Amino acid sequence: MISNARYWFLLFLVLIIYCAGLFSTLFENDSAQFAVMAMRMVQENDFINLFKGPNEYLDKPHMHYWLAALSFKIFGLYDWAYRIPALLATILGAYSCFGLGKLLYNHYVGKIAALIFLTSQTIVLSVIDVRTDAVLTGFTIFSLWHLAAYINKNSLKHIILGAFGAGIAFSTKGQIALVVIGLPILCHLAYTRNWMRFVNWRVLVAIVVFAITITPILYAYYLQFDLHPEKVIRGRSNRSGILFILWEQSFERMSGEGVGKNSSDYFFFFHTFLWTFLPWTLIGLAAYYARFRTFINLKFKYNSKYEFLTLGGITLIFILISFAQFKLPHYLNIVMPLFSILTASYLYSLNVFVKDSAIKVLLSIQYFILAIVFIVSALISFFVFEIASVLSYILFAVAGAIIIYFTLKRGLYSIRIITMAALASILLNLVLNFHFYPNLLEYQAGSSMADVVKEQQIPVDNIYKISAENTWALDFYNRTPVKITSIDDVVSNNNIWLYVSDEEIEALKDAGFDWDKQFSVIDFRITRLQAKFLNPATRQKTLRNKYLVHIYK
């Protein structure tokens, strides 16, 4: 078993990685967009109406924005303040993985599940590129843990906490939270044959707690939409916000109606999983296969040594979301806790049943993954963006020394597997958070131009754009949304600044405009990386420019 000293040392290194990510510039589009939406709440002291730019926002509930706004109220309008709720929710998620792993298996499985969860690549990324999924994932697994504990122990405390967690998760992203909680719980009930737990007065208490928890969200939707049937949302009037969040939302996501369709690939989430669960992917797949084969051999008959909550939940959730017409990689975050627990239990069983051949294979795989991560880290540090800071050299040298020490240190194969996997995640995200992202974000025009605005003391209230293109990062770091105008309206204005693209600046020239001041920054859609950009020799071909020009008469 892994020693407490090693375990807490690895967690300490993971915490450093997470803290480093807190101070990165916000990513466009979603992170910066959601931060601007929460910023508007604080600036206008309006916590009821949700707006995406000038448009009313129906798609997601308020909880994520409320939490971000609360953090802004406490700490100020900073990018790291926006990320605080996501970090806290992720810590809650890790603790809940420990709790559920301990409940279903034992204390050791819970500890390893928490470590696996915190070092899964998509979870680390979710605290840097913050969307609604960090809060959703944290409270989903929190709810699952306590509802499973209620089923096992018949405790009122656990069902109340489970209902509260489900309410917060629902208030963050809607019905998908209840589906993700409900499917694993149904699998657990079906396998344990413990259906009578839900024929109980405690369930009524839980329903009341859940209803009270989601009431603020429903009330906000009621005030913004139900009281105003004249509002046209997505081309329709008479939109009920309460009906939308209780019924219509997930069906729109599944069909692509309203939000659009972006993938009909039924295997999208399978090949996405290959990177989202790194560096644990192959162990996770081996765990899934081994557990599935076990249940087939048992013909799904109940055996107290096993649980079906994780395997059944993963399977059903994967099937369901694979049929959605709108898919994004971070939708998989909600199954990472289940995979973490399943993987931890598999590693524990290999150690207990002394399956040395399988353990040696997995250890070899983890050494291989660590080697790949080392090569990738070296390429990022010395080819993609060359290291220029002495501090970066020192950090990477220290990280290298730690990895070499644990690589050479002898011990049980099972412990070395866990250590190598965790170190691979730590090394990769050390390079990403301390080196890659800071350099990459220099190519994000909005945040770069905000620095220019601050340096040149340009009045933010006097900055306009002539298209509806989103400018979320510029909006946030200016603490003021860029206003929209048109070339025709510019004619009647004097002494304004225009934020424009390459094409738009040519349009201004063609229209006969002149300007006395011009600032330019390079621009690249950083969330859509491509090989040409990563190669310094071809990077210039992928870049565009954004300009801030001072129009005068």
C-alpha positions in Angstrom: 0.0 0.0 0.0 1.2 3.5 -0.8 2.6 5.3 2.3 0.9 8.4 3.7 4.1 10.4 3.2 4.3 9.6 -0.6 0.5 10.0 -1.0 0.4 13.5 0.6 3.6 14.5 -1.2 2.0 13.7 -4.5 -1.2 15.6 -3.5 1.0 18.6 -2.5 2.6 18.6 -6.0 -0.9 18.4 -7.6 -2.1 21.3 -5.5 0.9 23.4 -6.8 -0.2 22.6 -10.3 -3.8 23.7 -9.6 -2.7 26.9 -7.9 -0.5 27.8 -10.8 -3.4 27.4 -13.2 -5.5 29.8 -11.1 -3.4 32.8 -12.4 -3.6 32.0 -16.1 -5.3 34.5 -18.4 -8.9 33.5 -19.1 -9.4 31.4 -22.2 -11.8 32.4 -24.9 -14.6 31.6 -25.6 -16.4 29.9 -22.7 -14.2 30.8 -19.7 -14.0 34.5 -20.6 -17.7 34.6 -21.6 -18.9 33.1 -18.4 -16.7 35.4 -16.4 -18.1 38.4 -18.2 -21.7 37.2 -17.5 -20.8 36.9 -13.8 -19.1 40.3 -13.9 -22.2 41.9 -15.3 -24.2 40.6 -12.3 -21.8 42.2 -9.9 -21.5 45.5 -11.8 -25.2 45.9 -12.3 -26.2 44.3 -9.0 -28.6 42.1 -11.0 -28.4 38.5 -10.0 -31.7 37.5 -11.5 -31.3 38.2 -15.2 -28.7 36.2 -17.2 -27.3 37.8 -20.3 -24.8 36.6 -22.9 -23.5 40.0 -24.2 -26.6 42.0 -25.1 -28.8 38.9 -25.5 -30.9 37.2 -22.7 -29.5 33.7 -21.9 -31.7 30.7 -21.5 -29.4 27.8 -22.0 -27.9 27.1 -18.5 -29.1 27.8 -15.0 -27.6 30.5 -12.7 -25.6 28.6 -10.1 -22.2 28.7 -11.8 -22.6 32.5 -12.5 -23.8 33.1 -8.9 -20.8 31.4 -7.4 -18.4 33.3 -9.7 -20.2 36.5 -8.9 -19.9 35.8 -5.2 -16.2 35.2 -5.6 -15.9 38.5 -7.5 -17.8 40.2 -4.6 -15.4 38.8 -2.1 -12.1 39.0 -4.0 -12.6 41.5 -6.8 -12.9 41.2 -10.6 -9.8 38.9 -11.2 -9.3 35.9 -13.3 -8.1 33.9 -10.3 -11.3 34.9 -8.4 -13.4 33.5 -11.2 -11.6 30.1 -10.8 -12.0 29.8 -7.0 -15.4 28.1 -7.1 -14.2 25.6 -9.7 -11.2 24.8 -7.6 -13.3 24.3 -4.4 -15.8 22.2 -6.3 -13.0 20.0 -7.6 -11.6 19.5 -4.1 -15.1 18.6 -3.0 -15.3 16.2 -6.0 -12.0 14.6 -4.9 -13.1 14.2 -1.3 -16.4 12.7 -2.6 -14.4 10.2 -4.7 -12.7 9.2 -1.5 -16.0 8.9 0.3 -17.7 6.9 -2.3 -14.6 4.7 -2.9 -14.4 4.0 0.8 -18.1 3.2 1.0 -18.1 0.8 -2.0 -14.7 -0.8 -1.3 -12.4 0.5 1.5 -10.3 3.4 2.7 -7.4 2.7 0.4 -9.5 2.6 -2.8 -11.0 5.9 -1.7 -7.6 7.5 -1.3 -6.4 6.3 -4.7 -9.6 7.3 -6.4 -9.2 10.9 -5.1 -5.6 11.0 -6.5 -6.7 9.5 -9.9 -9.5 12.1 -10.1 -7.3 15.1 -9.3 -4.6 14.0 -11.9 -7.0 13.2 -14.7 -6.2 15.6 -17.5 -9.7 16.9 -18.2 -10.2 17.6 -14.4 -6.9 19.6 -14.2 -8.0 21.5 -17.3 -11.4 22.2 -15.9 -9.9 24.4 -13.2 -8.0 26.4 -15.8 -10.5 26.6 -18.7 -13.4 27.0 -16.3 -16.9 26.2 -17.5 -19.9 24.9 -15.7 -18.5 21.4 -15.5 -16.3 21.7 -12.5 -19.1 22.7 -10.2 -21.4 20.1 -11.9 -18.9 17.3 -11.5 -18.1 18.2 -7.9 -21.7 18.2 -6.7 -22.7 15.3 -8.8 -20.2 12.9 -7.2 -21.0 14.5 -3.8 -24.7 13.6 -4.3 -23.9 10.1 -5.6 -21.7 9.4 -2.6 -24.4 10.4 -0.1 -27.3 8.7 -1.9 -25.3 5.5 -2.1 -24.5 5.8 1.6 -28.2 6.3 2.2 -29.0 3.1 0.3 -26.4 1.2 2.3 -27.0 2.7 5.7 -30.6 4.1 5.6 -29.4 7.4 7.1 -31.5 10.5 7.0 -28.3 12.7 7.0 -27.0 11.1 3.8 -30.2 11.4 1.8 -30.5 15.0 2.8 -27.0 15.7 1.7 -27.5 13.7 -1.5 -30.6 15.7 -2.3 -28.8 19.0 -1.6 -25.9 18.0 -3.9 -28.4 17.0 -6.6 -30.1 20.3 -6.3 -26.9 22.3 -6.7 -25.8 20.1 -9.6 -29.2 20.7 -11.3 -28.9 24.4 -10.6 -25.6 24.4 -12.4 -26.5 22.6 -15.7 -30.0 21.3 -15.5 -31.5 17.9 -16.1 -28.2 16.2 -17.2 -27.2 16.4 -13.5 -30.2 14.3 -12.4 -29.5 11.8 -15.3 -25.9 11.4 -14.3 -26.9 10.9 -10.6 -29.9 8.8 -11.3 -28.4 6.2 -13.7 -25.6 5.0 -11.3 -28.0 5.0 -8.4 -30.5 2.9 -10.4 -27.6 0.5 -11.2 -26.7 0.3 -7.5 -30.3 -0.4 -6.5 -30.8 -3.0 -9.2 -27.6 -4.8 -8.2 -28.1 -4.7 -4.4 -31.9 -5.4 -4.7 -32.4 -2.7 -2.2 -35.4 -1.0 -3.8 -37.2 -0.6 -0.5 -34.9 2.2 0.5 -36.9 4.4 -1.7 -40.2 3.4 -0.3 -39.5 5.4 2.8 -40.6 8.6 4.5 -37.0 9.8 4.2 -37.4 10.1 0.5 -40.2 12.7 1.0 -37.7 14.7 3.1 -35.2 14.5 0.3 -37.7 15.7 -2.3 -38.5 18.7 -0.1 -34.8 19.4 0.3 -34.2 19.1 -3.4 -37.2 21.4 -4.2 -36.0 24.0 -1.8 -32.5 23.9 -3.2 -33.6 24.5 -6.8 -36.3 27.1 -5.9 -33.9 30.1 -6.4 -33.1 28.9 -9.9 -36.7 28.4 -10.8 -37.7 31.8 -9.3 -35.0 33.5 -11.3 -36.2 31.8 -14.5 -39.7 32.8 -13.7 -38.8 36.4 -13.2 -36.7 36.7 -16.3 -38.8 34.7 -18.8 -42.2 33.5 -17.5 -43.3 37.0 -16.5 -42.3 38.3 -19.9 -43.9 36.2 -22.7 -43.2 39.0 -25.1 -39.5 38.2 -25.1 -38.2 36.4 -28.2 -35.6 33.8 -27.3 -34.1 31.8 -30.1 -36.8 33.0 -32.5 -39.7 32.1 -30.2 -41.8 34.1 -27.9 -43.8 32.8 -24.9 -40.8 31.0 -23.6 -41.3 29.6 -20.1 -38.0 29.5 -18.3 -39.3 27.0 -15.7 -40.6 24.6 -18.4 -37.3 24.9 -20.3 -35.1 24.0 -17.4 -37.4 21.2 -16.1 -38.2 19.6 -19.4 -37.0 21.1 -22.7 -33.3 21.7 -22.1 -31.9 18.2 -22.3 -34.1 17.3 -25.3 -32.7 20.3 -27.1 -29.2 19.2 -26.4 -29.9 15.6 -27.5 -31.6 16.7 -30.8 -29.3 19.7 -31.4 -32.3 22.0 -31.6 -31.6 25.5 -30.5 -27.9 24.9 -29.7 -27.1 23.4 -33.1 -25.5 20.1 -34.2 -21.7 19.6 -34.1 -21.2 15.9 -34.3 -23.1 12.7 -35.3 -20.0 10.5 -34.5 -21.3 7.9 -32.0 -17.7 7.1 -31.1 -16.8 10.7 -30.3 -16.7 10.2 -26.6 -14.7 7.0 -26.8 -11.8 8.6 -28.7 -12.1 11.7 -26.6 -11.8 9.6 -23.4 -8.4 8.5 -24.6 -7.0 11.9 -23.7 -9.4 13.1 -21.0 -8.5 10.4 -18.6 -4.7 10.5 -19.2 -2.4 9.3 -17.7 -4.8 6.6 -16.4 -6.5 5.8 -19.7 -5.2 2.3 -20.4 -5.6 1.3 -16.8 -9.1 2.6 -16.8 -9.9 0.6 -20.0 -8.4 -2.5 -18.4 -10.4 -1.9 -15.3 -13.6 -1.5 -17.3 -12.9 -4.7 -19.3 -12.0 -6.8 -16.3 -15.0 -5.7 -14.3 -17.4 -6.2 -17.2 -16.0 -9.7 -17.7 -16.4 -10.5 -14.0 -20.1 -9.5 -14.1 -20.6 -11.6 -17.3 -19.1 -14.6 -15.5 -21.3 -14.0 -12.5 -24.3 -13.5 -14.8 -24.9 -10.3 -12.9 -25.8 -12.1 -9.7 -25.2 -10.2 -6.5 -21.8 -10.6 -4.9 -20.9 -8.5 -1.9 -17.3 -8.2 -3.1 -18.4 -6.1 -6.1 -20.5 -3.1 -6.9 -22.3 -2.2 -10.1 -22.7 1.6 -9.5 -19.5 2.6 -11.3 -19.5 0.2 -14.2 -23.3 0.4 -14.9 -23.2 4.2 -14.5 -20.3 4.7 -16.9 -21.9 2.4 -19.5 -25.3 4.0 -19.4 -24.0 7.6 -19.4 -21.7 6.8 -22.3 -24.5 5.3 -24.3 -26.8 8.2 -23.6 -24.4 11.1 -24.4 -23.1 9.4 -27.5 -26.5 9.8 -29.1 -26.5 13.6 -28.5 -26.2 15.7 -31.6 -24.2 18.3 -29.8 -21.0 17.0 -28.2 -18.0 18.6 -26.5 -15.0 16.9 -24.8 -15.7 18.4 -21.4 -19.1 16.6 -21.3 -17.0 13.5 -20.2 -16.0 15.2 -16.9 -19.1 13.9 -15.2 -17.9 10.3 -15.6 -14.4 10.9 -14.4 -15.2 10.3 -10.7 -16.8 6.9 -11.6 -13.9 5.9 -13.7 -11.5 7.0 -10.9 -13.2 4.7 -8.4 -13.4 1.8 -10.8 -9.7 2.2 -11.7 -8.6 2.5 -8.1 -10.6 -0.7 -7.2 -9.0 -2.5 -10.1 -5.5 -1.6 -9.0 -6.3 -2.6 -5.4 -7.6 -6.0 -6.6 -4.5 -6.7 -8.7 -2.4 -6.1 -5.6 -4.6 -8.1 -3.2 -4.8 -11.1 -5.6 -1.1 -10.8 -6.4 -1.5 -10.7 -10.2 2.1 -9.9 -10.9 2.0 -10.4 -14.6 -0.8 -7.9 -15.1 0.8 -5.5 -12.7 4.1 -5.7 -14.6 2.4 -5.0 -17.9 0.6 -2.0 -16.5 3.8 -0.7 -14.9 5.5 -1.0 -18.3 2.6 1.0 -19.8 3.0 3.7 -17.2 6.7 4.0 -17.8 6.0 4.3 -21.5 3.3 7.0 -20.9 5.8 8.9 -18.6 8.4 8.7 -21.3 5.9 10.1 -23.9 5.0 12.9 -21.5 8.7 13.7 -21.0 9.2 13.9 -24.7 6.1 16.1 -25.2 7.2 18.3 -22.3 10.6 18.7 -23.8 9.2 19.6 -27.2 6.9 22.2 -25.6 9.7 23.7 -23.6 12.5 23.7 -26.2 10.7 23.7 -29.6 7.1 25.0 -29.5 7.9 27.8 -27.0 11.5 28.0 -26.0 12.2 28.5 -22.3 13.6 31.9 -21.6 13.2 32.1 -17.8 15.8 30.9 -15.3 13.0 30.1 -12.9 11.4 27.8 -15.4 14.7 25.9 -15.8 14.9 25.6 -12.0 11.3 24.3 -11.7 11.8 21.7 -14.4 15.1 20.6 -13.0 13.4 20.0 -9.6 10.6 18.2 -11.3 13.1 16.1 -13.2 15.0 15.2 -10.0 11.8 14.1 -8.3 10.7 11.9 -11.2 14.2 10.3 -11.4 14.2 9.6 -7.7 10.8 7.9 -7.7 11.6 6.1 -11.0 14.7 4.5 -9.5 13.2 3.9 -6.1 12.2 0.3 -5.5 8.9 -0.8 -4.1 5.8 -2.7 -4.8 4.8 -2.7 -8.5 1.3 -1.5 -7.7 2.6 1.5 -5.8 5.0 2.4 -8.6 2.2 2.3 -11.1 0.3 4.9 -9.1 3.4 7.0 -8.5 4.4 7.0 -12.2 1.0 7.9 -13.4 0.6 10.7 -10.9 4.1 12.0 -11.8 3.3 11.9 -15.5 0.2 14.2 -14.9 2.2 16.5 -12.6 5.1 16.9 -15.1 2.8 17.5 -18.1 0.7 20.1 -16.2 3.7 21.7 -14.7 4.9 22.4 -18.2 1.4 23.5 -19.4 0.6 25.8 -16.5 4.0 27.4 -15.9 5.2 27.6 -19.5 2.9 26.6 -22.3 -0.3 28.4 -21.4 1.4 31.7 -20.5 3.1 31.7 -23.9 0.1 30.5 -25.8 -2.2 33.2 -24.3 0.1 35.9 -25.7 -1.6 35.0 -29.0 -5.1 35.7 -27.6 -5.8 39.1 -29.0 -8.5 40.2 -26.6 -6.4 39.9 -23.4 -3.3 41.2 -25.1 -5.2 44.3 -26.3 -6.5 44.8 -22.8 -2.9 45.2 -21.7 -2.4 47.8 -24.4 -5.5 49.7 -23.3 -4.2 49.8 -19.7 -0.7 50.8 -20.7 -1.9 53.6 -23.0 -4.7 54.7 -20.6 -7.3 54.5 -23.3 -10.8 55.1 -21.9 -12.6 51.8 -22.0 -16.0 53.4 -22.4 -14.9 54.8 -25.7 -14.0 51.4 -27.4 -16.3 50.0 -30.0 -16.4 47.2 -32.5 -18.2 47.1 -35.9 -19.2 43.5 -35.9 -21.0 41.1 -33.6 -17.9 39.0 -33.1 -17.4 38.1 -29.4 -14.7 40.0 -27.5 -15.0 38.3 -24.1 -11.4 38.5 -23.0 -11.2 42.2 -23.9 -14.5 42.8 -22.2 -13.4 41.1 -19.0 -9.9 42.6 -18.7 -11.2 46.0 -19.6 -14.0 45.5 -16.9 -16.3 46.9 -19.6 -18.0 45.2 -22.6 -17.0 46.6 -26.0 -20.0 48.4 -27.5 -21.2 47.6 -31.0 -21.5 50.2 -33.7 -21.4 50.2 -37.5 -19.3 52.0 -40.2 -22.3 54.2 -41.0 -22.6 55.3 -37.3 -18.9 55.9 -37.0 -19.3 58.7 -39.5 -21.3 60.7 -37.0 -18.9 60.0 -34.1 -15.7 61.8 -33.3 -12.8 60.7 -31.1 -13.7 57.0 -30.7 -11.6 53.8 -30.7 -12.5 50.9 -32.9 -11.4 47.3 -32.2 -11.2 45.6 -35.7 -9.8 42.6 -37.6 -7.7 42.6 -40.7 -10.7 42.5 -42.9 -12.5 45.3 -41.0 -9.5 47.6 -41.1 -9.4 47.3 -44.9 -13.2 48.1 -44.9 -12.5 51.3 -42.9 -9.8 52.3 -45.4 -12.2 51.6 -48.3 -14.8 53.8 -46.6 -12.3 56.7 -46.5 -11.6 56.7 -42.7 -8.4 57.8 -41.3 -6.9 57.5 -37.8 -4.1 59.1 -35.9 -3.3 56.2 -33.5 -3.1 52.5 -34.2 -2.1 49.5 -32.0 -2.0 45.9 -33.2 -1.8 42.5 -31.5 -1.5 39.1 -33.0 -4.5 36.8 -32.9 -5.0 33.0 -32.9 -7.9 30.9 -31.7 -6.0 29.3 -28.9 -8.5 26.6 -28.1 -8.2 25.2 -31.6 -4.5 24.3 -31.8 -3.1 23.0 -35.0 0.3 21.6 -36.1 1.1 24.6 -38.2 0.8 26.9 -35.1 2.8 24.6 -32.8 5.7 24.6 -35.4 7.5 27.9 -35.0 8.6 27.7 -38.6 5.0 27.8 -39.9 3.3 29.6 -37.0 3.3 33.0 -38.8 1.0 31.5 -41.5 -1.7 30.8 -38.9 -1.8 34.2 -37.3 -4.1 37.1 -37.9 -4.1 40.6 -36.4 -6.5 42.7 -34.3 -6.2 46.5 -34.2 -7.3 49.3 -32.0 -7.5 52.5 -34.0 -8.4 56.0 -33.0 -10.9 57.5 -35.4 -11.0 61.3 -35.7 -12.5 63.9 -38.0 
